[in-house]
Amino acid sequence: MDIANSTSVSAVLNQTQGETADAVNLLVLRKALDIQSQGAMELLNALPQPPALATEGSLGRNVNVYA
């Protein structure tokens, strides 16, 4: 009996290879998402900080909310 040509053995091997390919694809996707998130965080950190609000004087402290 030659099991190398058995259809059930071939089916199991194909399924195993498919699962391995799926796992590799997920790993690549996760790595790509990590790289993108790291790049986005670097861009956000590179933005200049907004100026501080005025704490004294007459300019920049009062807002007319009724206008």
Backbone as XML, in Angstrom:
<?xml version="1.0"?>
<chain id="A" units="angstrom">
  <residue number="1" name="MET">
    <atom name="N" x="0.836" y="-1.167" z="0.000"/>
    <atom name="CA" x="0.000" y="0.000" z="0.000"/>
    <atom name="C" x="0.889" y="1.241" z="0.000"/>
  </residue>
  <residue number="2" name="ASP">
    <atom name="N" x="0.659" y="2.104" z="-0.950"/>
    <atom name="CA" x="1.440" y="3.327" z="-1.092"/>
    <atom name="C" x="0.598" y="4.501" z="-0.608"/>
  </residue>
  <residue number="3" name="ILE">
    <atom name="N" x="0.992" y="5.087" z="0.529"/>
    <atom name="CA" x="0.180" y="6.173" z="1.084"/>
    <atom name="C" x="0.536" y="7.522" z="0.480"/>
  </residue>
  <residue number="4" name="ALA">
    <atom name="N" x="1.615" y="7.604" z="-0.293"/>
    <atom name="CA" x="2.026" y="8.869" z="-0.880"/>
    <atom name="C" x="0.992" y="9.379" z="-1.880"/>
  </residue>
  <residue number="5" name="ASN">
    <atom name="N" x="0.283" y="8.489" z="-2.535"/>
    <atom name="CA" x="-0.686" y="8.898" z="-3.547"/>
    <atom name="C" x="-2.110" y="8.937" z="-3.008"/>
  </residue>
  <residue number="6" name="SER">
    <atom name="N" x="-2.273" y="8.737" z="-1.744"/>
    <atom name="CA" x="-3.597" y="8.724" z="-1.149"/>
    <atom name="C" x="-4.205" y="10.131" z="-1.199"/>
  </residue>
  <residue number="7" name="THR">
    <atom name="N" x="-5.472" y="10.221" z="-1.557"/>
    <atom name="CA" x="-6.143" y="11.518" z="-1.638"/>
    <atom name="C" x="-6.309" y="12.155" z="-0.262"/>
  </residue>
  <residue number="8" name="SER">
    <atom name="N" x="-6.502" y="11.331" z="0.753"/>
    <atom name="CA" x="-6.659" y="11.894" z="2.092"/>
    <atom name="C" x="-5.343" y="12.487" z="2.596"/>
  </residue>
  <residue number="9" name="VAL">
    <atom name="N" x="-4.224" y="11.854" z="2.266"/>
    <atom name="CA" x="-2.922" y="12.408" z="2.655"/>
    <atom name="C" x="-2.689" y="13.728" z="1.922"/>
  </residue>
  <residue number="10" name="SER">
    <atom name="N" x="-3.012" y="13.784" z="0.672"/>
    <atom name="CA" x="-2.857" y="15.011" z="-0.099"/>
    <atom name="C" x="-3.750" y="16.116" z="0.457"/>
  </residue>
  <residue number="11" name="ALA">
    <atom name="N" x="-4.964" y="15.773" z="0.839"/>
    <atom name="CA" x="-5.881" y="16.762" z="1.389"/>
    <atom name="C" x="-5.345" y="17.334" z="2.694"/>
  </residue>
  <residue number="12" name="VAL">
    <atom name="N" x="-4.804" y="16.487" z="3.556"/>
    <atom name="CA" x="-4.248" y="16.946" z="4.827"/>
    <atom name="C" x="-3.045" y="17.846" z="4.587"/>
  </residue>
  <residue number="13" name="LEU">
    <atom name="N" x="-2.188" y="17.469" z="3.662"/>
    <atom name="CA" x="-1.011" y="18.285" z="3.365"/>
    <atom name="C" x="-1.416" y="19.645" z="2.808"/>
  </residue>
  <residue number="14" name="ASN">
    <atom name="N" x="-2.399" y="19.668" z="1.922"/>
    <atom name="CA" x="-2.860" y="20.935" z="1.356"/>
    <atom name="C" x="-3.481" y="21.826" z="2.425"/>
  </residue>
  <residue number="15" name="GLN">
    <atom name="N" x="-4.226" y="21.221" z="3.340"/>
    <atom name="CA" x="-4.841" y="21.993" z="4.411"/>
    <atom name="C" x="-3.762" y="22.577" z="5.328"/>
  </residue>
  <residue number="16" name="THR">
    <atom name="N" x="-2.759" y="21.791" z="5.641"/>
    <atom name="CA" x="-1.677" y="22.258" z="6.507"/>
    <atom name="C" x="-0.919" y="23.405" z="5.851"/>
  </residue>
  <residue number="17" name="GLN">
    <atom name="N" x="-0.659" y="23.283" z="4.561"/>
    <atom name="CA" x="0.044" y="24.345" z="3.844"/>
    <atom name="C" x="-0.813" y="25.606" z="3.790"/>
  </residue>
  <residue number="18" name="GLY">
    <atom name="N" x="-2.123" y="25.450" z="3.640"/>
    <atom name="CA" x="-3.019" y="26.596" z="3.621"/>
    <atom name="C" x="-3.045" y="27.309" z="4.957"/>
  </residue>
  <residue number="19" name="GLU">
    <atom name="N" x="-3.062" y="26.548" z="6.047"/>
    <atom name="CA" x="-3.055" y="27.147" z="7.383"/>
    <atom name="C" x="-1.744" y="27.881" z="7.636"/>
  </residue>
  <residue number="20" name="THR">
    <atom name="N" x="-0.635" y="27.313" z="7.160"/>
    <atom name="CA" x="0.662" y="27.960" z="7.325"/>
    <atom name="C" x="0.706" y="29.263" z="6.531"/>
  </residue>
  <residue number="21" name="ALA">
    <atom name="N" x="0.174" y="29.242" z="5.313"/>
    <atom name="CA" x="0.148" y="30.452" z="4.499"/>
    <atom name="C" x="-0.720" y="31.526" z="5.164"/>
  </residue>
  <residue number="22" name="ASP">
    <atom name="N" x="-1.840" y="31.125" z="5.745"/>
    <atom name="CA" x="-2.703" y="32.081" z="6.447"/>
    <atom name="C" x="-1.976" y="32.700" z="7.643"/>
  </residue>
  <residue number="23" name="ALA">
    <atom name="N" x="-1.248" y="31.878" z="8.373"/>
    <atom name="CA" x="-0.518" y="32.380" z="9.533"/>
    <atom name="C" x="0.568" y="33.364" z="9.099"/>
  </residue>
  <residue number="24" name="VAL">
    <atom name="N" x="1.251" y="33.062" z="8.016"/>
    <atom name="CA" x="2.294" y="33.962" z="7.514"/>
    <atom name="C" x="1.669" y="35.273" z="7.047"/>
  </residue>
  <residue number="25" name="ASN">
    <atom name="N" x="0.542" y="35.195" z="6.358"/>
    <atom name="CA" x="-0.134" y="36.409" z="5.896"/>
    <atom name="C" x="-0.563" y="37.289" z="7.071"/>
  </residue>
  <residue number="26" name="LEU">
    <atom name="N" x="-1.082" y="36.684" z="8.133"/>
    <atom name="CA" x="-1.473" y="37.453" z="9.316"/>
    <atom name="C" x="-0.263" y="38.097" z="9.993"/>
  </residue>
  <residue number="27" name="LEU">
    <atom name="N" x="0.840" y="37.373" z="10.034"/>
    <atom name="CA" x="2.047" y="37.922" z="10.638"/>
    <atom name="C" x="2.547" y="39.131" z="9.856"/>
  </residue>
  <residue number="28" name="VAL">
    <atom name="N" x="2.520" y="39.036" z="8.533"/>
    <atom name="CA" x="2.948" y="40.162" z="7.696"/>
    <atom name="C" x="2.003" y="41.342" z="7.871"/>
  </residue>
  <residue number="29" name="LEU">
    <atom name="N" x="0.702" y="41.078" z="7.936"/>
    <atom name="CA" x="-0.273" y="42.145" z="8.138"/>
    <atom name="C" x="-0.052" y="42.845" z="9.470"/>
  </residue>
  <residue number="30" name="ARG">
    <atom name="N" x="0.165" y="42.085" z="10.535"/>
    <atom name="CA" x="0.398" y="42.691" z="11.852"/>
    <atom name="C" x="1.651" y="43.546" z="11.842"/>
  </residue>
  <residue number="31" name="LYS">
    <atom name="N" x="2.706" y="43.057" z="11.196"/>
    <atom name="CA" x="3.952" y="43.817" z="11.146"/>
    <atom name="C" x="3.752" y="45.118" z="10.363"/>
  </residue>
  <residue number="32" name="ALA">
    <atom name="N" x="3.004" y="45.056" z="9.256"/>
    <atom name="CA" x="2.733" y="46.259" z="8.468"/>
    <atom name="C" x="1.916" y="47.262" z="9.270"/>
  </residue>
  <residue number="33" name="LEU">
    <atom name="N" x="0.926" y="46.793" z="10.018"/>
    <atom name="CA" x="0.120" y="47.690" z="10.845"/>
    <atom name="C" x="0.953" y="48.323" z="11.956"/>
  </residue>
  <residue number="34" name="ASP">
    <atom name="N" x="1.865" y="47.550" z="12.541"/>
    <atom name="CA" x="2.738" y="48.100" z="13.574"/>
    <atom name="C" x="3.641" y="49.192" z="13.009"/>
  </residue>
  <residue number="35" name="ILE">
    <atom name="N" x="4.172" y="48.969" z="11.812"/>
    <atom name="CA" x="5.042" y="49.952" z="11.180"/>
    <atom name="C" x="4.252" y="51.223" z="10.858"/>
  </residue>
  <residue number="36" name="GLN">
    <atom name="N" x="3.029" y="51.072" z="10.367"/>
    <atom name="CA" x="2.196" y="52.232" z="10.059"/>
    <atom name="C" x="1.838" y="53.012" z="11.316"/>
  </residue>
  <residue number="37" name="SER">
    <atom name="N" x="1.511" y="52.311" z="12.385"/>
    <atom name="CA" x="1.159" y="53.023" z="13.620"/>
    <atom name="C" x="2.370" y="53.743" z="14.191"/>
  </residue>
  <residue number="38" name="GLN">
    <atom name="N" x="3.541" y="53.141" z="14.072"/>
    <atom name="CA" x="4.755" y="53.793" z="14.551"/>
    <atom name="C" x="5.034" y="55.057" z="13.730"/>
  </residue>
  <residue number="39" name="GLY">
    <atom name="N" x="4.849" y="54.975" z="12.423"/>
    <atom name="CA" x="5.048" y="56.146" z="11.568"/>
    <atom name="C" x="4.056" y="57.250" z="11.881"/>
  </residue>
  <residue number="40" name="ALA">
    <atom name="N" x="2.809" y="56.879" z="12.146"/>
    <atom name="CA" x="1.794" y="57.877" z="12.487"/>
    <atom name="C" x="2.132" y="58.557" z="13.811"/>
  </residue>
  <residue number="41" name="MET">
    <atom name="N" x="2.599" y="57.799" z="14.781"/>
    <atom name="CA" x="2.972" y="58.391" z="16.067"/>
    <atom name="C" x="4.165" y="59.342" z="15.909"/>
  </residue>
  <residue number="42" name="GLU">
    <atom name="N" x="5.116" y="58.986" z="15.056"/>
    <atom name="CA" x="6.255" y="59.870" z="14.829"/>
    <atom name="C" x="5.807" y="61.173" z="14.173"/>
  </residue>
  <residue number="43" name="LEU">
    <atom name="N" x="4.860" y="61.081" z="13.233"/>
    <atom name="CA" x="4.337" y="62.292" z="12.600"/>
    <atom name="C" x="3.597" y="63.171" z="13.605"/>
  </residue>
  <residue number="44" name="LEU">
    <atom name="N" x="2.797" y="62.552" z="14.462"/>
    <atom name="CA" x="2.075" y="63.322" z="15.482"/>
    <atom name="C" x="3.034" y="63.975" z="16.469"/>
  </residue>
  <residue number="45" name="ASN">
    <atom name="N" x="4.091" y="63.276" z="16.830"/>
    <atom name="CA" x="5.066" y="63.838" z="17.770"/>
    <atom name="C" x="5.888" y="64.949" z="17.136"/>
  </residue>
  <residue number="46" name="ALA">
    <atom name="N" x="5.981" y="64.957" z="15.801"/>
    <atom name="CA" x="6.761" y="65.980" z="15.108"/>
    <atom name="C" x="5.997" y="67.290" z="14.959"/>
  </residue>
  <residue number="47" name="LEU">
    <atom name="N" x="4.687" y="67.286" z="15.210"/>
    <atom name="CA" x="3.901" y="68.509" z="15.104"/>
    <atom name="C" x="4.344" y="69.512" z="16.168"/>
  </residue>
  <residue number="48" name="PRO">
    <atom name="N" x="4.369" y="70.804" z="15.801"/>
    <atom name="CA" x="4.747" y="71.795" z="16.820"/>
    <atom name="C" x="3.653" y="71.919" z="17.879"/>
  </residue>
  <residue number="49" name="GLN">
    <atom name="N" x="4.065" y="72.208" z="19.083"/>
    <atom name="CA" x="3.121" y="72.376" z="20.187"/>
    <atom name="C" x="2.408" y="73.721" z="20.039"/>
  </residue>
  <residue number="50" name="PRO">
    <atom name="N" x="1.104" y="73.775" z="20.331"/>
    <atom name="CA" x="0.396" y="75.054" z="20.233"/>
    <atom name="C" x="0.900" y="76.016" z="21.305"/>
  </residue>
  <residue number="51" name="PRO">
    <atom name="N" x="0.847" y="77.309" z="21.017"/>
    <atom name="CA" x="1.322" y="78.274" z="22.017"/>
    <atom name="C" x="0.417" y="78.268" z="23.249"/>
  </residue>
  <residue number="52" name="ALA">
    <atom name="N" x="0.998" y="78.594" z="24.361"/>
    <atom name="CA" x="0.239" y="78.628" z="25.615"/>
    <atom name="C" x="-0.729" y="79.808" z="25.604"/>
  </residue>
  <residue number="53" name="LEU">
    <atom name="N" x="-1.844" y="79.659" z="26.264"/>
    <atom name="CA" x="-2.825" y="80.734" z="26.367"/>
    <atom name="C" x="-2.312" y="81.825" z="27.293"/>
  </residue>
  <residue number="54" name="ALA">
    <atom name="N" x="-2.780" y="83.035" z="27.023"/>
    <atom name="CA" x="-2.370" y="84.172" z="27.848"/>
    <atom name="C" x="-2.958" y="84.023" z="29.246"/>
  </residue>
  <residue number="55" name="THR">
    <atom name="N" x="-2.158" y="84.346" z="30.245"/>
    <atom name="CA" x="-2.628" y="84.275" z="31.634"/>
    <atom name="C" x="-2.723" y="85.653" z="32.273"/>
  </residue>
  <residue number="56" name="GLU">
    <atom name="N" x="-2.136" y="86.673" z="31.616"/>
    <atom name="CA" x="-2.208" y="88.035" z="32.153"/>
    <atom name="C" x="-2.342" y="89.020" z="31.004"/>
  </residue>
  <residue number="57" name="GLY">
    <atom name="N" x="-2.776" y="90.202" z="31.297"/>
    <atom name="CA" x="-2.991" y="91.213" z="30.271"/>
    <atom name="C" x="-4.422" y="91.145" z="29.750"/>
  </residue>
  <residue number="58" name="SER">
    <atom name="N" x="-4.732" y="92.039" z="28.791"/>
    <atom name="CA" x="-6.106" y="92.110" z="28.305"/>
    <atom name="C" x="-6.304" y="91.353" z="26.993"/>
  </residue>
  <residue number="59" name="LEU">
    <atom name="N" x="-5.237" y="90.944" z="26.341"/>
    <atom name="CA" x="-5.374" y="90.232" z="25.065"/>
    <atom name="C" x="-5.307" y="88.710" z="25.267"/>
  </residue>
  <residue number="60" name="GLY">
    <atom name="N" x="-6.210" y="88.032" z="24.602"/>
    <atom name="CA" x="-6.152" y="86.567" z="24.586"/>
    <atom name="C" x="-6.744" y="85.880" z="25.783"/>
  </residue>
  <residue number="61" name="ARG">
    <atom name="N" x="-7.384" y="86.612" z="26.695"/>
    <atom name="CA" x="-7.943" y="85.983" z="27.879"/>
    <atom name="C" x="-9.445" y="85.913" z="27.845"/>
  </residue>
  <residue number="62" name="ASN">
    <atom name="N" x="-10.103" y="86.853" z="27.220"/>
    <atom name="CA" x="-11.561" y="86.933" z="27.242"/>
    <atom name="C" x="-12.119" y="86.618" z="25.868"/>
  </residue>
  <residue number="63" name="VAL">
    <atom name="N" x="-13.168" y="85.850" z="25.828"/>
    <atom name="CA" x="-13.847" y="85.523" z="24.590"/>
    <atom name="C" x="-15.289" y="85.966" z="24.736"/>
  </residue>
  <residue number="64" name="ASN">
    <atom name="N" x="-15.792" y="86.722" z="23.757"/>
    <atom name="CA" x="-17.169" y="87.175" z="23.785"/>
    <atom name="C" x="-18.039" y="86.055" z="23.216"/>
  </residue>
  <residue number="65" name="VAL">
    <atom name="N" x="-18.690" y="85.307" z="24.093"/>
    <atom name="CA" x="-19.488" y="84.156" z="23.643"/>
    <atom name="C" x="-20.878" y="84.569" z="23.178"/>
  </residue>
  <residue number="66" name="TYR">
    <atom name="N" x="-21.250" y="85.849" z="23.370"/>
    <atom name="CA" x="-22.563" y="86.327" z="22.941"/>
    <atom name="C" x="-22.539" y="86.902" z="21.526"/>
  </residue>
  <residue number="67" name="ALA">
    <atom name="N" x="-21.399" y="87.058" z="20.949"/>
    <atom name="CA" x="-21.288" y="87.674" z="19.620"/>
    <atom name="C" x="-21.836" y="86.778" z="18.539"/>
  </residue>
</chain>
